[in-house]
Amino acid sequence: MFRKPPITNLLIRVAQSGFYQGFSKDVTITAKLLVGALILWAIAFPENAASVLGQLNSLILSGFNYWYIYAMAFFVILCSAIALWPKVGKLRLGADDDRPEFSNFSWFSMMFGAGIGIGMLTFATAEPMYHFAKNPSTIVGLTEGSTAGNVRDAYIWSFTHWGLAAWAAYAIVGLALGYHAYRRGLPLTIRSSLAPLFGNKLSGKIGHAIDVVAVVATVLGISQTLGFGVDQFISGLSTIGLGDWLYSVDAEGNKTSSMTGIMVALIIIMGGSTLSAFSGVGKGIKWLSNINMVLSFVVLIFFLMFGSTFFGLSSLFVGIWDYLASIPANMFTVWTKDGTDSGDALASWQGAWTVFYWAWWIAFAPFVGVFLARISKGRTIREYIFGAMLIPSVMCFIWFAMVGGTAIDLELSGVAEGAIASAPQADKLFVMLNVILDGNMAYLMSLVVVILLLTYLITTADSAVLIINTINAAGDDGPKSRPHILFWGVALCLVVGGLIIAGGLSAIQTAMVIGALPFSLVMVLMGVSLIVAVYSDLQREKHGLQTIYVEDAETK
């Protein structure tokens, strides 16, 4: 069985002429109809949409918590095992003489910018502060919230949510795709990664359904990220003095982003991303990603110089140690409601944090995974996994320790006087800059952060549009028709705006959790399929049979 030649020619029907030339109509039109229906529902019937989405969200978070926790554990274990497996780790994503298209710096910049840059700017300050106030240890009474004794637990959970598990989810999708695309000549689309399990059936309805699920999950995952980014971008524009019109205030005095502010921000972001998407990966996205990385280092160096350096570095090294020690328990622990105050609180906390994050990373995985595969041809599997899992995780740890650590230290020392802790999530970073700096320096640094946030938002959005079109075009990652780039740029804008109308950021979160569920099954199957493919190739190699079929891709 395992010595049987693998599938190296997956036929996917695409239109030969007309508006959809080069695209699979079955995938593209279905995905457009589903996303369009979601937009119309959210805008035309916001109350009904919010109610139904909320009920489904509660059902998924309570009924599929075990599934999400164990699925993410599977991804971490599988990626680690493959990287450490001597014979497998040295295999190259491509022919033996293939070499990477991008330099290490550009590769990492694009990977990081598309994968997690926006969330890092929002949550590097906010998440350590949240867990500093409340986490499972405070719930069961082991530590006291907002005290020095709770700092280590705050970082255990911050690192858990933004560490190896997140990047393992991305890495497994990219690896499965890259393995089948560059070693077997299959199209660079989600369905190809399941060829060892489903064979030629992937040319039909099963394959179409898998790609449609991937496109919808990508749209919802990107919308989640853009929603957080837009909220913080508006906060930044307000901080640098663009006016009160960016916000609206309700009867109770609560301040939220105004619809005008949201739409202006989305138009700026999607306009820039669409222009960048026209130029492709090798130009606009590459250069924006390099700018992102340079500005990120500027902000990080600022916190090393002017932030709580010793506190941050201590949090970094102690936090990494505590995090690594906590992995075996945190990776498999699932809390369920048991009728006790602490048991119910732990279950609610895990659903709102860990399960939500796992769903977010899974929804984001088709986009980041295809993008990783697209930019990683020629790298060895070990190099790919270490690059895609370890380096981004460490980068996140450094940011969370230095930026979040400065915020915690300012609150512990009394310098901030509660200003950072009480600020809304989107405002925390800008409030902290105003605590650290005075006048013009605070304004200048806030301006740098706004520019960085904008470039991250544009990079994420334009990468997403190109990846959606790649999946719709049966894996063709060449230039796409401009009307389709424009459609998905506008669609992302409307999904974010429509769901915010339906229920704010919580509505986007809810839709994302729902969209992630079917793709989580696809991802687990991708992992199983990868195991079958790798083992089969080892068996073929052992008997002197062919294992690389890249020439097939050139003759299709």
C-alpha positions, -999 to 999 in steps of 0.1 A, spaced: 0 0 0 26 25 11 49 18 -19 21 26 -44 29 57 -65 13 88 -51 -12 110 -69 8 137 -89 -19 151 -111 -50 164 -95 -74 177 -121 -95 207 -109 -119 222 -135 -114 259 -141 -131 282 -165 -113 286 -198 -128 320 -208 -151 347 -195 -152 366 -162 -140 335 -142 -113 325 -166 -86 306 -146 -109 302 -116 -129 272 -103 -165 284 -106 -177 257 -81 -154 271 -54 -154 308 -63 -191 314 -68 -201 292 -38 -177 311 -15 -189 345 -28 -226 335 -23 -219 324 13 -199 355 22 -224 377 5 -253 361 24 -234 367 57 -229 404 48 -266 409 38 -278 391 69 -256 411 93 -265 444 77 -302 439 70 -311 419 101 -284 428 127 -305 418 158 -314 384 144 -278 378 132 -264 387 166 -289 364 184 -284 334 162 -246 338 160 -245 342 198 -264 309 204 -242 290 180 -211 304 196 -222 293 231 -230 258 217 -196 255 201 -175 269 229 -192 245 254 -197 215 232 -165 214 212 -140 225 239 -123 191 240 -121 190 203 -103 223 200 -79 216 229 -69 182 216 -67 193 180 -41 220 188 -21 195 210 -20 172 180 -6 200 158 22 208 182 31 172 187 31 164 150 52 194 140 77 187 167 80 150 158 84 157 121 111 184 127 131 161 151 127 130 129 162 129 112 152 113 79 122 136 75 136 169 88 163 170 61 138 166 32 134 197 11 101 213 1 109 208 -36 136 191 -56 170 185 -40 185 214 -59 157 239 -51 167 268 -29 146 295 -12 132 323 -33 134 348 -4 162 358 20 157 347 56 149 383 67 122 388 40 109 353 46 105 359 83 92 394 78 64 382 55 56 353 77 54 374 108 35 403 93 9 381 77 6 357 107 4 378 138 17 413 135 -17 431 141 -27 410 171 8 415 186 3 453 186 -31 450 202 -25 422 227 12 427 237 0 453 262 -36 441 267 -32 403 273 -6 403 301 -27 430 318 -58 409 315 -42 378 330 -23 399 355 -58 407 369 -75 373 364 -64 338 353 -70 302 365 -47 307 395 -67 336 408 -99 318 402 -89 289 424 -73 312 449 -36 303 444 -27 339 435 -42 373 440 -51 394 409 -31 426 401 -3 418 425 33 410 420 26 374 430 4 370 399 29 382 372 43 347 365 9 332 359 0 361 337 29 352 314 22 315 314 -11 321 298 0 350 275 28 328 262 5 297 260 -20 316 237 6 332 215 34 306 215 40 272 199 4 262 195 -6 291 174 23 287 151 20 249 149 -15 254 135 -1 276 108 29 254 102 10 222 98 -12 237 70 18 252 52 38 220 55 11 198 42 5 221 13 42 226 5 50 189 7 23 180 -18 28 210 -41 66 210 -43 74 173 -39 44 159 -58 35 187 -82 0 191 -70 -18 225 -71 -11 249 -42 -46 247 -28 -61 232 4 -76 201 -11 -42 189 -25 -30 182 11 -56 155 15 -46 135 -16 -32 105 3 -66 101 20 -92 109 -7 -72 105 -40 -89 116 -72 -122 122 -54 -107 156 -46 -113 167 -82 -150 167 -75 -175 179 -49 -154 168 -19 -125 189 -31 -147 218 -39 -163 217 -4 -129 216 13 -117 247 -6 -149 266 0 -146 258 38 -110 272 36 -121 304 19 -149 311 43 -127 304 73 -101 327 59 -125 355 54 -138 352 90 -104 347 105 -90 378 87 -121 397 96 -114 389 133 -79 402 130 -89 433 110 -116 441 135 -91 443 163 -67 462 141 -93 487 129 -104 494 165 -68 501 175 -61 521 143 -90 544 152 -77 548 187 -43 558 172 -59 583 148 -77 598 177 -44 599 198 -26 618 170 -54 644 169 -76 635 139 -108 645 158 -138 634 179 -157 622 149 -139 589 152 -160 580 182 -196 580 193 -209 581 229 -241 564 240 -266 576 266 -246 559 294 -214 577 284 -197 546 269 -173 555 240 -172 533 209 -158 537 174 -182 555 152 -195 540 120 -180 569 101 -146 562 118 -149 524 111 -157 529 74 -130 556 69 -104 532 85 -116 503 64 -115 523 32 -79 534 39 -68 499 48 -86 480 20 -76 507 -6 -39 503 3 -41 465 5 -58 463 -29 -31 484 -46 -5 462 -29 -22 430 -39 -21 441 -76 17 440 -74 19 404 -60 40 387 -33 74 395 -47 69 433 -47 43 451 -26 38 425 1 76 418 4 85 455 7 56 463 31 67 433 52 103 445 54 90 479 65 69 463 91 99 444 106 121 475 106 94 496 124 87 467 148 123 467 158 122 505 163 93 502 187 109 472 205 142 491 209 122 520 223 108 498 250 142 484 257 155 519 262 126 537 279 104 509 292 108 487 323 138 469 308 148 448 339 112 439 347 106 430 310 137 408 306 130 390 339 94 384 327 108 371 294 132 345 308 112 334 338 80 334 316 96 311 289 108 287 317 73 286 333 56 283 299 77 254 288 71 236 322 34 242 319 30 228 283 22 192 293 -6 202 316 -20 232 297 -19 214 264 -44 187 275 -64 202 304 -101 209 296 -123 225 323 -160 218 322 -188 232 343 -194 210 373 -218 231 393 -191 246 416 -182 283 415 -146 276 407 -153 248 382 -179 269 363 -155 300 364 -126 279 350 -148 265 322 -160 300 313 -125 315 314 -111 287 291 -140 292 266 -135 329 265 -97 327 262 -80 295 252 -108 279 231 -115 313 215 -78 316 206 -75 281 193 -106 288 170 -90 321 159 -57 304 149 -75 277 131 -97 301 112 -65 321 103 -46 289 94 -57 284 57 -46 320 49 -13 318 68 -7 282 58 -11 288 20 10 320 24 38 301 42 38 274 16 39 300 -11 71 317 3 88 285 16 97 265 -15 132 252 -13 136 251 25 141 219 44 112 206 65 133 211 97 142 246 87 106 254 78 92 241 111 118 258 133 114 290 113 76 289 113 72 278 150 102 288 171 113 322 158 78 338 156 70 324 191 102 339 206 95 372 189 60 373 204 75 364 238 99 393 236 71 417 227 48 406 254 75 407 280 89 441 271 57 459 262 32 441 285 59 440 312 63 477 311 26 482 315 24 458 345 54 475 361 40 509 357 8 498 374 26 479 402 48 509 409 18 533 410 32 554 382 3 547 359 -22 552 387 -46 527 370 -47 546 337 -34 516 316 -55 490 335 -87 509 331 -82 519 294 -101 500 267 -82 472 250 -75 493 218 -63 523 239 -39 506 263 -7 509 242 -13 546 234 -22 553 270 11 536 281 31 557 257 16 589 272 25 576 307 61 570 297 67 601 276 57 637 276 43 660 249 59 658 215 78 626 222 46 607 231 29 621 199 59 611 177 60 575 191 22 572 188 25 583 151 52 555 146 28 529 161 -1 541 139 21 538 108 32 504 119 -3 493 126 -15 505 92 13 487 73 5 455 92 -32 458 84 -25 464 47 0 435 46 -25 411 62 -54 422 41 -35 421 7 -19 388 15 -54 374 24 -69 386 -9 -41 369 -29 -44 337 -9 -82 336 -13 -78 340 -51 -51 313 -51 -75 288 -35 -103 299 -59 -80 295 -89 -72 259 -81 -37 267 -67 -26 291 -94 -6 317 -75 2 338 -106 -14 372 -113 -52 372 -108 -79 392 -125 -82 426 -110 -121 425 -106 -117 394 -83 -90 412 -62 -114 442 -59 -143 419 -50 -125 402 -21 -111 435 -9 -146 450 -7 -160 418 7 -135 418 36 -144 454 43 -181 447 43 -178 416 65 -159 436 91 -183 465 89 -214 444 87 -206 423 117 -196 453 137 -231 467 129 -246 434 140 -229 434 174 -195 450 175 -163 430 178 -181 402 197 -201 395 165 -169 391 145 -155 368 172 -187 347 172 -187 343 134 -151 334 134 -155 307 160 -183 292 140 -164 293 107 -133 277 123 -151 245 134 -155 228 100 -119 238 90 -106 223 122 -117 189 109 -99 196 76 -67 205 95 -68 173 115 -72 153 83 -43 173 68 -21 162 97 -31 126 92 -26 129 55 9 143 60 18 113 82 6 89 55 25 109 28 58 111 47 57 74 58 49 63 22 78 83 8 102 68 34 90 33 23 95 41 -13 129 56 -7 139 25 12 131 4 -18 148 28 -43 115 42 -57 109 77 -68 97 102 -42 99 136 -59 76 144 -88 82 181 -94 86 176 -131 48 168 -133 41 204 -122 60 217 -151 42 197 -177 7 203 -165 
